[in-house]
Amino acid sequence: MNSKVQDELRQQQEQLNMNIDLDKATPIKCKNKIVDLAKGLEMECGGEVFTQGVELKKLSALVSPNGQTSVIPVQCFFCVKCSTRYDLESLSWY
């Protein structure tokens, strides 16, 4: 292996090993509304732990790029506290 390739590989490895201070990262919280009619309360879930799921989507042969019916796995997340599906696309970055 020549030195140029070795330098490129070393540089890529250094980029992957970046030190990130997670104390400076903002936790994502579930914003689902939980309603307790018996107590007359409405509150935000606030859960910070999510579990991963896979939603299966069926794609008709009419709209499929290869002309065949397909099943497409789509990654999704659920709040562990309230089991609500959490859409990453709905995150507001501010």
Stockholm file with secondary structure:
# STOCKHOLM 1.0

chainA/1-94         MNSKVQDELRQQQEQLNMNIDLDKATPIKCKNKIVDLAKGLEMECGGEVFTQGVELKKLSALVSPNGQTSVIPVQCFFCVKCSTRYDLESLSWY
#=GR chainA/1-94 SS CCHHHHHHHHHHHHHHTCCCCGGGSCCCCCCCEEEETTTTEEEECCCCCEEEEEEEEEECTTTCTTSSCEEEEEEEEEETTTCCEECGGGCCCC
#=GC SS_cons        CCHHHHHHHHHHHHHHTCCCCGGGSCCCCCCCEEEETTTTEEEECCCCCEEEEEEEEEECTTTCTTSSCEEEEEEEEEETTTCCEECGGGCCCC
//
